[in-house]
Amino acid sequence: MKKLLMSITIAATMFSCSKLKEDPSPVALSCYERTTKDYLAAYERFAQDPGNVSKCREMVNAARKVVDCPGISAEERRNFEEAAKNACQ
C-alpha cells in the first residue's frame, strides 16, 4: 500500500517537474496538474502524521479529484483509485 502511494507520488512529482522545465511561463494549470499538486500536498501532510484520520481522508479526497479530471490515462486513473480505496486502511 505504501509502495503504491509512493509510486504515485514519485510519478506525479516527475510529471510536474518535467512540465515546469518545458514551459516556465505562468500558464494556468490543467485539472490534472492542479489536482496532482493538491494530492502531493495532502500526501505530505498525511506522511507527517500517518495516524491522523482526517489527514488521510483529505488525501483520499484529493486522489478522487485527480480521478475526476478529463484526459487522465486509464493507468493513472486506476492508480489513484487504488490509492483512494486503500489509503486509510
Phi and psi restraints in degrees (value plus and minus 20) as a CYANA .aco file:
   2 LYS   PHI     -84.5   -44.5
   2 LYS   PSI     -54.7   -14.7
   3 LYS   PHI     -84.5   -44.5
   3 LYS   PSI     -58.3   -18.3
   4 LEU   PHI     -83.6   -43.6
   4 LEU   PSI     -66.8   -26.8
   5 LEU   PHI     -81.9   -41.9
   5 LEU   PSI     -61.8   -21.8
   6 MET   PHI     -85.6   -45.6
   6 MET   PSI     -60.2   -20.2
   7 SER   PHI     -86.4   -46.4
   7 SER   PSI     -58.3   -18.3
   8 ILE   PHI     -84.9   -44.9
   8 ILE   PSI     -64.0   -24.0
   9 THR   PHI     -82.1   -42.1
   9 THR   PSI     -65.3   -25.3
  10 ILE   PHI     -84.2   -44.2
  10 ILE   PSI     -64.7   -24.7
  11 ALA   PHI     -83.1   -43.1
  11 ALA   PSI     -62.9   -22.9
  12 ALA   PHI     -86.3   -46.3
  12 ALA   PSI     -59.5   -19.5
  13 THR   PHI     -85.1   -45.1
  13 THR   PSI     -64.5   -24.5
  14 MET   PHI     -81.9   -41.9
  14 MET   PSI     -61.4   -21.4
  15 PHE   PHI     -82.5   -42.5
  15 PHE   PSI     -66.7   -26.7
  16 SER   PHI     -82.7   -42.7
  16 SER   PSI     -64.4   -24.4
  17 CYS   PHI     -85.2   -45.2
  17 CYS   PSI     -60.0   -20.0
  18 SER   PHI     -86.0   -46.0
  18 SER   PSI     -56.5   -16.5
  19 LYS   PHI     -87.0   -47.0
  19 LYS   PSI     -58.5   -18.5
  20 LEU   PHI     -85.5   -45.5
  20 LEU   PSI     -57.3   -17.3
  21 LYS   PHI     -89.4   -49.4
  21 LYS   PSI     -54.9   -14.9
  22 GLU   PHI     -90.0   -50.0
  22 GLU   PSI     -61.6   -21.6
  23 ASP   PHI    -161.4  -121.4
  23 ASP   PSI      73.6   113.6
  24 PRO   PHI     -96.2   -56.2
  24 PRO   PSI     -24.4    15.6
  25 SER   PHI     -88.6   -48.6
  25 SER   PSI     128.0   168.0
  26 PRO   PHI     -97.2   -57.2
  26 PRO   PSI      57.1    97.1
  27 VAL   PHI    -115.8   -75.8
  27 VAL   PSI     128.6   168.6
  28 ALA   PHI     -79.6   -39.6
  28 ALA   PSI     117.0   157.0
  29 LEU   PHI     -94.4   -54.4
  29 LEU   PSI     127.8   167.8
  30 SER   PHI     -91.9   -51.9
  30 SER   PSI     147.5   187.5
  31 CYS   PHI     -75.7   -35.7
  31 CYS   PSI     -66.8   -26.8
  32 TYR   PHI     -81.9   -41.9
  32 TYR   PSI     -66.8   -26.8
  33 GLU   PHI     -83.4   -43.4
  33 GLU   PSI     -64.3   -24.3
  34 ARG   PHI     -84.5   -44.5
  34 ARG   PSI     -67.6   -27.6
  35 THR   PHI     -91.9   -51.9
  35 THR   PSI     -52.4   -12.4
  36 THR   PHI     -85.9   -45.9
  36 THR   PSI     -60.8   -20.8
  37 LYS   PHI     -81.2   -41.2
  37 LYS   PSI     -63.6   -23.6
  38 ASP   PHI     -83.5   -43.5
  38 ASP   PSI     -59.9   -19.9
  39 TYR   PHI     -82.2   -42.2
  39 TYR   PSI     -65.3   -25.3
  40 LEU   PHI     -81.3   -41.3
  40 LEU   PSI     -61.1   -21.1
  41 ALA   PHI     -83.8   -43.8
  41 ALA   PSI     -63.9   -23.9
  42 ALA   PHI     -85.0   -45.0
  42 ALA   PSI     -58.8   -18.8
  43 TYR   PHI     -82.6   -42.6
  43 TYR   PSI     -63.4   -23.4
  44 GLU   PHI     -82.2   -42.2
  44 GLU   PSI     -61.9   -21.9
  45 ARG   PHI     -83.9   -43.9
  45 ARG   PSI     -61.6   -21.6
  46 PHE   PHI     -87.4   -47.4
  46 PHE   PSI     -59.4   -19.4
  47 ALA   PHI     -82.8   -42.8
  47 ALA   PSI     -50.1   -10.1
  48 GLN   PHI     -93.5   -53.5
  48 GLN   PSI     -45.5    -5.5
  49 ASP   PHI    -163.1  -123.1
  49 ASP   PSI      52.4    92.4
  50 PRO   PHI     -84.6   -44.6
  50 PRO   PSI     -34.2     5.8
  51 GLY   PHI    -107.1   -67.1
  51 GLY   PSI     -27.0    13.0
  52 ASN   PHI    -102.5   -62.5
  52 ASN   PSI      90.3   130.3
  53 VAL   PHI     -85.9   -45.9
  53 VAL   PSI     -57.4   -17.4
  54 SER   PHI     -86.4   -46.4
  54 SER   PSI     -55.9   -15.9
  55 LYS   PHI     -89.6   -49.6
  55 LYS   PSI     -53.8   -13.8
  56 CYS   PHI     -85.9   -45.9
  56 CYS   PSI     -64.6   -24.6
  57 ARG   PHI     -82.6   -42.6
  57 ARG   PSI     -57.5   -17.5
  58 GLU   PHI     -81.1   -41.1
  58 GLU   PSI     -62.1   -22.1
  59 MET   PHI     -86.0   -46.0
  59 MET   PSI     -60.8   -20.8
  60 VAL   PHI     -82.3   -42.3
  60 VAL   PSI     -65.2   -25.2
  61 ASN   PHI     -82.4   -42.4
  61 ASN   PSI     -58.6   -18.6
  62 ALA   PHI     -84.9   -44.9
  62 ALA   PSI     -60.2   -20.2
  63 ALA   PHI     -83.8   -43.8
  63 ALA   PSI     -60.1   -20.1
  64 ARG   PHI     -84.9   -44.9
  64 ARG   PSI     -54.2   -14.2
  65 LYS   PHI     -86.9   -46.9
  65 LYS   PSI     -55.9   -15.9
  66 VAL   PHI     -82.7   -42.7
  66 VAL   PSI     -63.7   -23.7
  67 VAL   PHI     -80.2   -40.2
  67 VAL   PSI     -53.3   -13.3
  68 ASP   PHI     -96.1   -56.1
  68 ASP   PSI     -29.5    10.5
  69 CYS   PHI     -90.3   -50.3
  69 CYS   PSI     120.1   160.1
  70 PRO   PHI     -93.1   -53.1
  70 PRO   PSI     127.9   167.9
  71 GLY   PHI      63.7   103.7
  71 GLY   PSI     -17.5    22.5
  72 ILE   PHI     -94.5   -54.5
  72 ILE   PSI     119.9   159.9
  73 SER   PHI     -87.9   -47.9
  73 SER   PSI     137.3   177.3
  74 ALA   PHI     -81.5   -41.5
  74 ALA   PSI     -59.4   -19.4
  75 GLU   PHI     -85.7   -45.7
  75 GLU   PSI     -65.6   -25.6
  76 GLU   PHI     -81.4   -41.4
  76 GLU   PSI     -62.3   -22.3
  77 ARG   PHI     -78.8   -38.8
  77 ARG   PSI     -66.9   -26.9
  78 ARG   PHI     -81.4   -41.4
  78 ARG   PSI     -62.6   -22.6
  79 ASN   PHI     -81.4   -41.4
  79 ASN   PSI     -65.8   -25.8
  80 PHE   PHI     -91.1   -51.1
  80 PHE   PSI     -54.4   -14.4
  81 GLU   PHI     -83.4   -43.4
  81 GLU   PSI     -62.5   -22.5
  82 GLU   PHI     -84.3   -44.3
  82 GLU   PSI     -61.2   -21.2
  83 ALA   PHI     -81.7   -41.7
  83 ALA   PSI     -63.1   -23.1
  84 ALA   PHI     -86.7   -46.7
  84 ALA   PSI     -57.9   -17.9
  85 LYS   PHI     -90.0   -50.0
  85 LYS   PSI     -58.7   -18.7
  86 ASN   PHI    -126.0   -86.0
  86 ASN   PSI     -22.7    17.3
  87 ALA   PHI     -81.7   -41.7
  87 ALA   PSI     -65.0   -25.0
  88 CYS   PHI    -114.9   -74.9
  88 CYS   PSI      -9.1    30.9
